[in-house]
């Protein structure tokens, strides 16, 4: 049993694999990775950077699918075990009252958060450049699109799973119109999921694996030690960007305040499916399933911008790693 109290749901049927013998890492890879191949559905060139959640005793998700014309789209899907997925062959058709916002250009890197009575989906949405699209769904069949959260340019919009001080709260990474060679994590608040403000700086880049840019990953996990935020960091190597993942603990009431933050990475691209693909050397976390009762966590991440993989860990072990190896 975990020594850290986790605020959240019990997910006794979440996927799990015990730590391999001799492994001492805070996260360990599923030995049947990738769990979603690039060509699972006929239209797909690649399926990666996707979000999964518990749903009606099973699992549902929103998946980044780059099609064979290399359009960036997001699709819904369902699974009995969160490992074998049935992904809709057609992209999500959002219902939107305003065609100015609802005209779809591109969408990628979704996150999904259960808040109060519905699932909120955020993604990088094309509106005169990349910004944060917002929608909600009750059933992963009908999706209602709201106003974009921010002006372009922005990426990595990640909701907290509950209101904080009676406000919805989102992490994001302001950027530019291309493959941004910079980026810090910021936090914004909203009373209604429409109007966003009170912007606060959370974290800047640091050395090594997180020296070029950083961005929030899965929905933060509420614990007795603070909000556990898994994030990606980027190093600019002589051969391009390298995406790894780390973690931080944020204050529960003032989550723009960082309590601890990893100096070493949790996981970096080292396997073939992380190093070889459309964009080599990428391990990009977008979702996590956490069982509050056992403290188990399964982190879903994109490998080489091509496939979806999963790594396992324990929340208390990750928190200990963060504290013991903090900047």
C-alpha positions in Angstrom: 0.0 0.0 0.0 1.1 3.5 -0.8 2.3 5.7 2.2 1.1 8.8 0.3 -2.6 9.6 0.4 -4.0 10.0 -3.1 -7.2 11.9 -3.7 -9.0 10.2 -6.6 -10.8 7.1 -7.7 -9.9 3.5 -7.2 -9.2 1.8 -10.5 -8.6 -1.8 -9.6 -8.8 -3.0 -13.2 -6.2 -0.6 -14.5 -3.3 -2.2 -16.5 -0.3 -3.2 -14.4 3.0 -5.0 -14.6 5.3 -5.5 -11.6 8.7 -3.9 -11.6 11.2 -6.2 -13.5 13.9 -7.9 -11.4 16.9 -5.7 -10.9 15.1 -2.5 -12.1 15.5 0.5 -9.8 13.9 3.2 -12.0 10.9 5.3 -10.8 9.1 4.2 -14.0 9.4 1.0 -15.9 8.2 0.2 -19.4 5.5 -2.3 -20.3 7.2 -5.2 -21.9 4.5 -5.4 -24.7 5.0 -1.8 -25.8 3.8 -0.1 -27.9 0.2 -0.7 -26.8 -1.1 1.3 -29.8 0.7 0.7 -33.1 0.9 3.4 -35.7 -1.6 1.7 -38.1 -4.3 0.5 -35.7 -7.0 2.0 -37.9 -7.0 2.3 -41.7 -6.5 6.0 -42.0 -3.6 6.3 -39.6 0.0 7.2 -40.4 0.6 7.4 -36.6 -1.3 7.3 -33.3 0.5 9.0 -30.3 0.3 11.7 -27.7 -3.1 10.5 -26.5 -5.3 10.7 -23.4 -7.1 7.9 -21.6 -9.5 7.9 -18.6 -11.6 5.4 -16.6 -15.1 5.3 -18.1 -18.2 3.3 -16.9 -16.0 0.6 -15.4 -13.8 0.3 -18.4 -11.8 3.0 -20.3 -12.2 5.7 -22.9 -9.9 8.1 -24.5 -9.1 10.8 -27.1 -6.3 10.0 -29.4 -4.0 12.0 -31.7 -4.2 10.4 -35.2 -2.1 11.8 -38.0 -3.7 10.5 -41.1 -2.0 9.3 -44.4 -2.4 12.8 -45.8 -0.6 13.9 -42.6 -3.6 15.9 -41.3 -3.5 16.1 -37.5 -6.8 15.0 -36.1 -8.2 13.7 -32.8 -10.4 10.5 -32.5 -12.3 8.9 -29.7 -11.9 5.3 -28.6 -12.8 2.7 -26.0 -11.1 -0.2 -24.3 -12.0 -3.0 -21.8 -8.5 -3.1 -20.3 -6.8 0.2 -21.4 -4.3 -1.8 -23.5 -6.3 -3.0 -26.5 -8.1 -0.1 -28.0 -11.0 0.3 -30.4 -10.4 3.7 -31.9 -13.1 5.4 -34.1 -12.1 5.4 -37.7 -13.5 9.0 -38.2 -12.2 12.0 -36.3 -14.3 13.7 -33.6 -16.9 16.1 -35.1 -17.3 18.8 -32.5 -20.7 20.4 -31.9 -20.1 24.2 -31.7 -22.6 27.1 -31.6 -20.1 29.5 -33.3 -18.7 28.5 -36.7 -15.9 31.0 -36.1 -14.5 28.7 -33.4 -15.9 25.4 -34.7 -14.3 25.5 -38.1 -11.7 22.8 -37.6 -8.2 23.3 -39.0 -6.1 20.8 -37.0 -6.0 19.3 -33.6 -3.4 17.4 -31.7 -2.0 16.3 -28.3 -5.3 16.0 -26.4 -5.7 15.7 -22.6 -8.9 14.6 -20.8 -10.0 15.5 -17.2 -13.1 14.4 -15.3 -14.3 17.5 -13.5 -17.5 17.5 -11.5 -20.0 16.0 -13.9 -18.3 15.7 -17.2 -15.1 15.1 -19.1 -13.2 18.1 -20.4 -11.0 17.7 -23.4 -8.2 20.2 -24.2 -6.0 20.0 -27.2 -3.7 22.1 -29.4 -6.2 23.7 -31.8 -5.6 25.4 -35.0 -7.1 28.9 -34.9 -4.8 31.3 -36.8 -2.0 29.4 -35.2 -1.9 26.9 -32.4 -4.0 27.6 -29.3 -5.8 25.6 -26.6 -9.1 24.2 -27.7 -11.7 23.2 -25.1 -14.7 20.8 -25.3 -16.7 18.6 -23.0 -18.4 15.2 -23.3 -20.4 12.9 -21.2 -20.1 9.8 -23.3 -17.2 10.2 -25.7 -19.6 10.1 -28.6 -20.9 13.7 -28.6 -18.4 16.5 -27.9 -19.4 20.1 -27.3 -16.7 22.6 -28.2 -16.3 25.8 -26.1 -14.3 28.9 -26.8 -10.6 28.6 -27.2 -8.9 29.2 -23.8 -6.2 31.6 -25.0 -4.9 33.6 -27.9 -2.4 31.9 -30.2 0.3 30.8 -29.7 -0.1 28.2 -27.0 0.2 24.4 -26.4 0.0 21.8 -23.7 -3.2 22.9 -22.1 -3.7 20.6 -19.0 -6.6 20.9 -16.6 -6.4 20.2 -12.9 -9.0 17.6 -11.9 -11.0 19.8 -9.6 -11.6 23.5 -8.9 -9.0 25.2 -6.7 -10.3 28.2 -4.7 -13.5 27.9 -6.6 -11.8 28.3 -10.0 -11.1 26.0 -12.9 -7.3 25.8 -13.3 -5.2 25.0 -16.4 -1.5 24.7 -17.1 -0.2 25.7 -20.5 3.0 26.5 -22.4 2.9 29.8 -24.4 4.9 29.3 -27.6 5.2 30.5 -31.2 3.8 29.4 -34.5 6.5 26.7 -35.2 8.6 24.2 -33.4 9.2 26.4 -30.5 12.9 26.6 -29.3 11.7 28.0 -25.9 8.9 27.5 -23.4 8.0 27.7 -19.7 4.9 26.4 -17.9 2.2 28.9 -16.8 -1.0 28.6 -14.9 -4.4 30.3 -15.6 -7.7 30.4 -13.8 -11.3 30.6 -15.0 -14.7 31.0 -13.3 -16.6 29.4 -16.2 -14.2 27.6 -18.6 -14.7 30.5 -21.0 -12.8 33.5 -19.5 -9.2 32.8 -18.5 -7.0 35.1 -16.4 -4.8 35.5 -13.3 -1.9 34.0 -15.2 1.0 32.8 -13.1 4.5 31.5 -14.0 5.0 28.0 -12.7 8.4 26.7 -14.0 11.1 27.7 -16.3 13.6 25.6 -18.2 16.6 24.2 -16.4 19.7 22.4 -17.5 20.3 19.2 -19.4 17.3 17.2 -20.6 14.9 20.2 -19.8 17.1 23.0 -21.1 15.2 24.1 -24.3 11.5 23.9 -23.3 9.1 22.2 -20.9 5.4 21.4 -20.9 2.8 19.8 -18.6 1.9 16.2 -19.4 -0.9 14.2 -17.8 -3.7 15.6 -15.6 -1.9 16.4 -12.2 -2.5 13.8 -9.4 -3.7 15.2 -6.1 -1.7 13.8 -3.2 -1.1 14.6 0.5 2.4 15.8 -0.6 1.0 18.2 -3.3 0.0 18.0 -6.9 2.1 15.5 -8.7 2.8 17.0 -12.2 4.5 14.8 -14.7 5.9 17.0 -17.5 8.1 16.8 -20.6 11.4 18.5 -21.1 13.4 19.1 -24.2 17.1 19.1 -24.9 18.5 20.5 -28.1 21.1 18.0 -29.2 23.5 18.1 -32.2 20.8 16.0 -34.0 17.7 17.9 -33.0 15.2 17.9 -30.1 15.1 15.1 -27.5 11.9 14.8 -25.4 12.1 13.2 -21.9 9.8 13.2 -18.9 10.2 14.4 -15.3 8.0 15.3 -12.4 7.3 18.1 -9.9 5.3 18.6 -6.8 3.1 21.8 -6.7 1.5 23.4 -3.8 -2.1 22.2 -3.3 -3.7 25.7 -2.7 -1.3 27.8 -4.8 -0.3 25.4 -7.6 1.9 27.9 -9.4 4.4 27.4 -6.5 6.8 24.5 -7.1 7.8 22.5 -4.0 10.2 20.0 -5.6 11.3 19.3 -9.1 13.4 16.5 -10.6 16.9 17.3 -11.8 17.3 13.9 -13.5 14.6 12.6 -15.8 12.1 9.9 -14.9 12.3 8.4 -18.4 14.1 9.3 -21.6 13.9 7.9 -25.2 16.1 4.8 -25.2 14.1 2.0 -26.8 13.6 1.5 -30.6 10.0 2.7 -30.5 11.0 5.9 -28.7 14.1 6.5 -30.8 13.0 5.5 -34.3 9.9 6.9 -35.9 8.5 10.0 -37.7 10.2 12.2 -35.1 13.1 10.3 -33.4 14.0 10.5 -29.7 10.6 11.4 -28.2 9.0 10.1 -25.0 6.0 12.5 -24.6 3.6 11.9 -21.7 -0.1 12.9 -22.1 -2.1 10.8 -19.7 -2.0 8.7 -16.5 -4.2 6.2 -14.8 -3.8 6.3 -11.0 -5.4 3.8 -8.6 -5.9 5.7 -5.3 -6.1 2.5 -3.2 -2.8 1.0 -4.3 -0.9 4.0 -5.4 -0.2 2.4 -8.8 0.2 4.7 -11.8 0.3 3.9 -15.5 1.7 6.8 -17.7 0.7 6.9 -21.4 3.2 8.5 -23.7 3.9 9.0 -27.3 7.0 7.2 -28.8 8.9 9.0 -31.6 5.7 10.8 -32.6 4.5 7.5 -34.0 3.1 5.0 -31.5 1.6 5.0 -28.0 3.4 3.3 -25.1 2.8 2.9 -21.3 5.1 2.9 -18.3 4.3 1.9 -14.8 5.3 3.2 -11.4 4.1 3.9 -7.9 3.1 7.4 -6.8 5.0 7.3 -3.5 8.1 6.0 -5.3 7.9 8.9 -7.9 7.4 11.4 -5.1 10.4 10.1 -3.2 12.4 10.3 -6.4 11.4 13.9 -6.9 12.2 14.9 -3.4 15.5 13.0 -3.3 16.6 14.4 -6.7 15.2 18.0 -6.7 16.7 21.0 -8.3 
